[in-house]
Amino acid sequence: MVNVGILGATGYTALELMKILVNHPEAKLTALTSRQEGSPPVSAVHPSLTGRLDIRCEDLKPAEVAARAEFVFCALPHVASMAVVPDLIAAGCRVIDLSADYRLTDPAVYAQWYGHIHTDPGRLSSTPYGLPELFAERIKPATLVANPGCYTSTSILGLAPAICGGFVEPTGIIIDAKSGVSGAGRTPKLNTLYSECNESFSAYSVGTHRHMPEIEQVLSDASGAQVEVLFTPHLVPMDRGILATIYAKPKRPVTQDELLAEYRRFYAGKPFVRVVDHLPVTKDSANTNFCDITVRVVKGRVVIVACLDNLIKGASGVAIQNLNLMAGFPETMGLLPCGR
């Protein structure tokens, strides 16, 4: 049994973490932090946890969290996360950071895309990217893991077999991705208000989205090729889910059956990736830790369709996979059966 803390307990990803952890047989939640006044019970912040979790949200310092927890999920915004992670590690915690602060390996690239100077640059090059399907062996011994984001997980899992297997050109890749509104977080924003986004469909951050260099970096690392993508996200008026349609140019003539066979080989033994024959839809992976992927060959192009639940496989579910690997538990512990 390991004791676990969550920093930033008021958001959607923290709620999903708690829903999973209350049923995890080897993890006990012992610390939740927030800056809300009065140290409210977590059920006052997340009413769905009423009768399921009896713990308060407190404004705790890193040392106070470390006194209660061996493992800490940091569910804080970028910049805020790197301000506390060094203190948590110094106090003896092993940390799974759900922000973007440790995903990019170059501090100059981080500053370019996030508009802030990184205050803990020495850890960037040594922090493993927390996508177990690609980097499980790096994650197991780690003190700090950079948990991936939802768009990046969908895109990277969708592309990795094709790029690593040398089936497609690593440049000229187009990723057309759509996300539910929960991907924008729980803090109110004008464009995610009901009257603004309901019955509407929009692209955003065209050519400027922060996940683009992350996708390129991770796929380049995994494949050994210099990967370049054009990533365009869209907001869809639904609560949760991401679907990405990805277009790539094959290096040589290839059939759909050949690609599907390679995808199944690549993800053999990876319990949370389902390579399917049908075109996946977001409802099939909603509220689960599965990523569903299929491949088509159309007019000389490879078309990959991948989808997952942005709050679970795209955030909190993969964070639990990382906890399990770091703690020496079976990777699926607390996550199967997936439906909740």
N, C-alpha and C positions, 0 to 999 in steps of 0.2 A: 504494500500500500504506500502511495506517495501523496504528500500534501501539496496542494495546488492553489495558486493565487491568480487572480485576474485583475490587471490594472485597466481602469476605464470600463467599469461594469455596466454603464447605462446604455451602450449602443446595441445595434442589432447583432453584430458578430459576437459580442459578449453574451447576449441572451442565448444564442445558438450553442455557444460553448457550455453554458450552464445546463441547458436541456440535455446535452450529451453527457456531461460529467455526472449529473445526478444518477445516471444509470451505469456509470463506468465502475466495474467491480474492483479496480485497483487504484482509483484516484479519489481523493477527498478534498472538497473545496474548503479551504481554511481562511482565505482572505479575499475580500472584494474591495476595490477602491473606487471612490468617486469624490467629487468636491461638493456634492449636495449637502446642504445644511442639515444637521440633526441626526446624522448616521441612520438613515431610514432603512428598514428591512428591505431586502432585495425585492420582495413581493410587492412593495409599494411602488417600486420603479418599473418592475415587470410583473403585472398582475397574473400572467399565465403561470408564474412559479408559485402561486399561493398553494400552500400545503405540500409543496415538493422540495422546497429549499428554505431552511431556517437560518439565515445569516444576514448580517447587516453590511451595508455599503459604508465604508469609512474612508476618511482622508488620511491615509497612512503614508509614512515615509518609506523609501526603499528598504532601510534597515529593519523597519517594523514588519514589512511584508516578508523579508527574508527570515525573520525569527519564526514565522508561521508556515512558510512554504518552501519546498525544495525546487519546485518547478513553477515558473511564472509565465502566464500568457500576457503579453503587453498589447492591449487593444486600444492604444492611444493614437492620436493623429500623428502624421509625420512631423518631425522637428521635436514635438513633445516627447516622443519615444526615445530618441537618442540622448535626451537630457537625463533620463533615469536608468537606462540599460547599463551603463558602466557601473553605477552604484549597486545595482542588483547583482551583477556578476561579482563585484568586489566583496559583496556580503555572502557569497557562496551559492547563489541561485543559478539554475540553468534556465535560459530564457527562450521563449518562442515569440518573436516579434511580428505582430500582424500588420504593422505599418510598413511603409516603403523605405524606412530609413536605412536598412542594411541590405537591400536587394541589389543595388548597383555597386559594382566593385571599384569604380573610379570616383573619387570625391569631386573631381571637376565635372564629370557627367551629372552627378547628383545636383551640384550647384546650378548647372545649366538648366535642368528640367524642373527642379523644385524651388529655385530662387532663394536658396539658403546655403550658407557655408556649413559643411558637415563638421560637427564638433567632436566626433569620435572616428576620424578617418582611418586610424590604424587597424580597426577591426574589419573594414570593408572587404579586403581581399581574402581574408581567412574565414569569413562567415559563409557556411554552406547555404545554398538556395533550397528552401524546404519543399521540394517537390519529390516525394518518395519514389515515384515511378522512374525517376531518372537518377536521383542522388542519395538513395537510402544509405549507402555505406559511408558517405560523408556526414550524414545527419546523425547516425547512431552515437558517435563519441562527442558530439559538439556541445559546447557550453552555450552558444547562441546560434539560433537558426532564424533565417529570414523567411518567414512564411509568405508564400506567393499570393498575388491578388487573383481576383476572379477572371477578369479578361485574360490575364497572362496565362493562368492555368488552362483555360479553354484553348487558347491559341497554341501554346507550347505542346500540350498533349495531342492536339490535333495534327501538328506538323512534325513532331519528333521522329516518328518512324519513317516518314517519307524523306526527310532531310538526312537523318543519320544513316539510312540505308542507301543513300545516293540516288534515289528515284527522281528527285526534282531539283531544279536549279535553286541554289540558296538565295538568289536575288530576284527581284521583280515579283515578290509574293504579295498578294493583296488579301487582307483580312477584313471582312465586313462583319462586324459584331453588333449584337443587340442585347441590351440588358434591361431587367426590370428596375423599378424605381428604388427598391431597397439598396441597390448598389451605390446610391448616392449618400447613404448613411441616414441616421435618425435626426440629425440637426436640420431644422427647417430651412429650405432654400426656395427662392421664388420659382425656379423652373420645375421644381418637383411638387409644388402645391397641386392639389387635386384639380382645381379649375384650370391650371396651366397645362398639365400633362395628360389629363384624361381625354380620350378620343383624339389624341395627337401622336405624332411619330416624328422624331427629329434626330438628325446627326449633330454631333458636337465635337469640339476639339479636333477638327480635321487637320491632320498633319502636325498637331502639337500635343497630342495626348501623352502623358508621362509613362504609360505602359509600353510605348513603342521601343524605346531603348532597352527596356527590361526584357522584352520578348527577343530582341536581336541578340542581346548579351547571352541569355541562357541557352538559346538554340545554337549559337556559335560555340559556346563552351561544350555543349553535349555532342556536337557533330564534328568539331574541328574545322568547320568551314566558316567563312565570314558571311553571316546571314543578314539580309536586309529586307525589311517588310514595310508595306504601307498599311497602317492600321487606322480604321475609321470606326469609332463607336457610335451607337445610336441608343436613344432612350425610348423604351416601349412602355405603354401604360399598363403594366402588370406588376404584381408585387415582387416576384422573384424569378430568377432564371436568367441564363445567358445562352444564346445560340450564335455561333460563328460560322459563316460560310467563307471558306478559304480557297483562293485560286493560285495555282502554281504551274509552272511550265515543266514538263517532264524532261529529264536528261536524255531519255531514249524512249522508243515506243514501249508502252506498258499497258496492261489490261487491268480492268477493275478487279477481276478475280485474283490477279497477281498481287495487287496492292492490298486487298483485304486479307489475303493470306499472310503478307508481311506484317500488317498491323496486328493480326492475331498472334503471330510469333513474337513480335516485339513486346506485347503486353501480356504474354503468357505468365501466369503466376502473379499478376498485378490485380488484386481483387476488386479494385474500384474503377477500373476502366472496362467498359463493355463495348466491344467492336461488333456492330450490328449490321445486318443486311439492309434494313429499312432506313428511311430518312428519320433521324431522331427528332423528337419534339420536346419542348421544355417540361411539359407535364409529366413525362416519363421519368425524369430525373429529379423533379421537385421534391423537396424534403428528404432527399437521400444524399449519400456521399458518392454516388456514381457519376462518372463522365461517360456519355454515350457518343460514339464516333462511327461514322461511315465514310466511304470514299466512292467517288464516281470519276469516270474519264469521259469528258465531253469536248468534242471538237478539238482534240489534241491538247486539252488542258486537264490537269488533275484538280478535281473539286472535292474538298474535304468539308464535311459538316460535323460540328462538335457542339455538344451542349451539356450544361451542368447547372446545379443550384448554386447561385453566386454566394449565398450565405453559408453553405455547408461545404461542398467540395471546393468551392471558390474561396473559402476563408476558414471557418471554424472546424469543419470536418477534417480537412487536411492538416490543420493544427493539431488535432487529436492523433492523427496518424504520426505526426512528428513526435508528439509526446510519447506515444507507444514505442517508437523506435529508440528514442533517447533513454527511456526507462527500462528497455529490455523486455517489453510486453509484446504479445502478438500484434501485428500492425492493425488488425481488424477489431481489436478489443474495444468495446463500447460503441462500435459503429455498425455492426451486423447483428440482427437484420437492420437494413438501412431505414426502412419506413418508420415514421414516428407519428 
